[in-house]
Amino acid sequence: MLKNPIPEVSNQLQHRAIGIVNGKYTPHGSEQLNRGFLIDNKGEKIETVVLGKALSLLKKHIDLKKSYYWIVYPKNKNTQNLHLQVAGIWDPYQLNDFPSDSSKTNISKLLEELGLEDNYFSVRGELIFVNTQKKEIVVKVCSAAKSKNFKNKNFKLVIKGEISLELLHSFVSLDINRDGNSLKLIKYKVIEKKSL
C-alpha cells in the first residue's frame, strides 16, 4: 500500500494546510541547513524552512543536487510571498514504501493514482475574508499542535480566487495549486456553512 503524502482527513472539521512541491532544496549555507530555498523545475525560488523531523532525513538521505517531492506547509502574508515549511520528503522508492527492485515507474504517475499532482495543496479552515475586487480570499487555519509554547497556533493564508461573500465564516475545504509564489484556488467545498 502506497503511503499518501497528503493523507485523508481524520474528521470533517479538521483544519490543515499541506501540499506537495517538486524541486531542489538549496540551503542558505552549510552551517544553516534548515533554511534555504526550494527551487522548482521552472527555476522559481520559494523561501523554505526545514522542520526538525525532516532535517534528519535531509542530512542522511538527500542528495542536494537532485529534485524531490517535498511535503510542505504553506505560509504567506499576501499572494506574492509564499513561504514553505518542509515536513517530509515523499520518495516511495528510496525512502522504503516500495521494494528497491520494483520498476521505477514515474513518480508523477503514482501521484496521479493518488489523485494528486505537483504543486497541489489541501487547505481546510474558516473563510474569514473575501475581497471580490482583488479576487482574493483569506482562510484561517488552526494548528492542531498540543504544545503550549507553540507561537502561532492559528495562521491565515491569502489565496487567489473567488468564493461568495455569503460563505464568510463557513468552514471550507479548498483544492489549491501553487503558481510561482502564489496559491490559486482550483475548487472548494463548504463543509459547514455559518448562517449570518
C-alpha positions in Angstrom: 0.0 0.0 0.0 1.4 3.3 -1.1 1.6 6.0 1.6 -0.3 9.1 0.5 1.8 12.2 1.0 -1.4 14.1 1.8 -3.4 11.8 4.0 -7.2 11.7 4.2 -8.7 13.9 6.8 -9.4 12.3 10.2 -12.6 14.3 10.8 -14.9 16.6 8.8 -13.8 19.8 10.6 -10.1 19.0 10.6 -8.0 22.2 9.9 -4.9 21.8 7.7 -2.7 23.4 5.1 -0.4 20.9 3.4 1.0 20.4 -0.1 3.5 18.7 -2.3 6.1 20.5 -4.3 8.8 19.1 -6.6 12.1 20.8 -6.6 15.7 21.1 -5.4 16.4 22.3 -1.9 19.3 24.8 -1.6 20.3 25.7 2.0 21.5 29.3 2.7 24.8 27.8 3.9 26.4 24.6 5.1 26.1 25.9 8.7 22.4 26.5 8.4 20.9 23.5 6.6 17.4 24.2 7.9 16.9 27.5 6.0 17.1 28.0 2.3 15.1 27.9 -1.0 13.1 25.3 -2.8 13.7 25.8 -6.5 11.1 24.2 -8.7 11.6 22.8 -12.2 10.7 26.2 -13.7 13.5 27.8 -11.7 11.1 29.6 -9.3 12.6 30.2 -5.8 10.5 29.8 -2.7 11.8 30.8 0.8 11.8 27.5 2.8 12.5 26.2 6.3 13.1 22.5 7.0 11.3 21.4 10.2 13.1 19.1 12.8 11.8 15.7 11.7 12.6 16.3 8.1 16.0 17.7 8.9 17.4 14.3 9.9 16.0 12.8 6.6 17.7 15.6 4.7 21.1 15.0 6.4 21.0 11.2 5.9 19.2 10.5 2.6 19.0 13.6 0.4 21.3 14.5 -2.4 21.0 18.3 -2.7 21.8 18.1 -6.4 18.6 16.2 -7.1 14.9 17.1 -7.2 12.5 15.5 -4.7 8.8 15.8 -3.8 8.7 17.8 -0.6 5.7 17.6 1.7 5.2 21.2 2.9 3.1 23.5 5.0 2.4 26.9 3.3 2.6 30.3 5.0 2.2 33.7 3.4 1.3 37.4 4.2 -0.1 38.2 0.8 -0.5 36.5 -2.6 3.1 37.3 -3.7 5.3 35.8 -1.0 4.8 32.1 -0.3 7.0 30.6 2.4 7.2 26.8 2.8 7.9 24.6 5.8 9.2 21.2 4.9 7.5 18.5 6.9 8.8 15.5 4.9 10.0 14.1 1.7 7.9 11.8 -0.5 10.1 9.3 -2.3 8.4 5.9 -2.3 11.4 4.3 -3.9 14.3 5.4 -1.8 12.5 6.0 1.5 11.1 2.5 1.7 7.4 2.5 0.7 8.5 0.3 -2.2 10.9 -2.6 -2.6 14.0 -1.1 -4.3 13.9 -3.6 -7.1 10.4 -2.6 -8.3 10.4 -1.0 -11.7 10.8 2.8 -11.1 7.6 3.9 -12.7 7.3 7.6 -12.9 6.6 9.2 -9.5 4.2 11.7 -11.1 2.1 8.7 -12.3 2.0 7.4 -8.7 0.9 10.9 -7.6 -1.8 10.8 -10.3 -3.1 7.5 -9.0 -3.4 9.1 -5.5 -5.4 11.9 -7.1 -2.6 14.4 -6.5 -0.1 16.4 -8.6 3.0 18.6 -8.2 2.2 21.9 -6.5 -1.1 20.7 -5.1 -2.2 21.9 -1.7 -5.1 20.9 0.5 -6.3 23.8 2.8 -9.1 23.4 5.3 -10.3 26.2 7.6 -12.6 29.1 8.2 -13.2 31.6 5.4 -12.5 34.9 7.2 -12.1 37.4 4.4 -13.3 37.8 0.8 -12.0 40.6 -1.5 -14.2 40.5 -4.6 -12.3 43.3 -6.4 -8.8 41.7 -5.9 -10.3 38.2 -6.3 -8.6 37.1 -3.0 -9.8 35.1 -0.1 -8.3 34.6 3.4 -8.7 31.3 5.3 -7.8 30.9 9.0 -6.2 27.6 9.8 -6.0 26.4 13.4 -3.0 24.3 14.2 -3.6 21.0 16.0 -0.3 21.5 17.9 -0.9 20.5 21.5 2.3 22.1 22.9 1.7 25.3 25.0 4.7 27.2 23.7 3.6 26.9 20.0 3.7 30.6 18.9 1.3 30.8 16.0 -1.5 28.3 16.9 -3.6 29.9 14.2 -2.4 31.4 10.9 -4.0 32.9 7.9 -3.4 32.0 4.2 -4.1 34.5 1.4 -5.3 32.8 -1.7 -6.1 34.0 -5.2 -9.6 33.0 -6.1 -13.3 33.8 -5.7 -15.8 32.5 -3.1 -19.2 34.1 -2.4 -19.3 36.6 0.4 -22.3 34.7 1.8 -19.9 31.9 2.8 -17.9 34.1 5.2 -17.1 32.3 8.5 -18.0 28.9 6.9 -15.6 26.0 7.2 -14.3 25.3 3.8 -12.1 22.6 2.1 -10.0 24.0 -0.7 -8.1 22.4 -3.5 -5.2 24.8 -4.4 -2.5 25.0 -6.9 0.8 26.8 -6.4 1.7 29.2 -9.2 5.1 30.7 -8.5 4.9 32.3 -5.1 1.1 32.4 -5.2 -1.6 30.0 -4.1 -4.5 29.7 -6.5 -7.9 28.3 -5.8 -8.9 25.4 -8.1 -12.1 24.3 -6.3 -13.8 24.5 -2.9 -16.3 22.6 -0.9 -18.3 24.0 2.0 -18.1 21.6 4.9 -20.1 23.6 7.5 -22.0 26.7 6.5 -22.3 29.5 9.1 -25.6 31.3 9.0 -25.0 35.1 9.1 
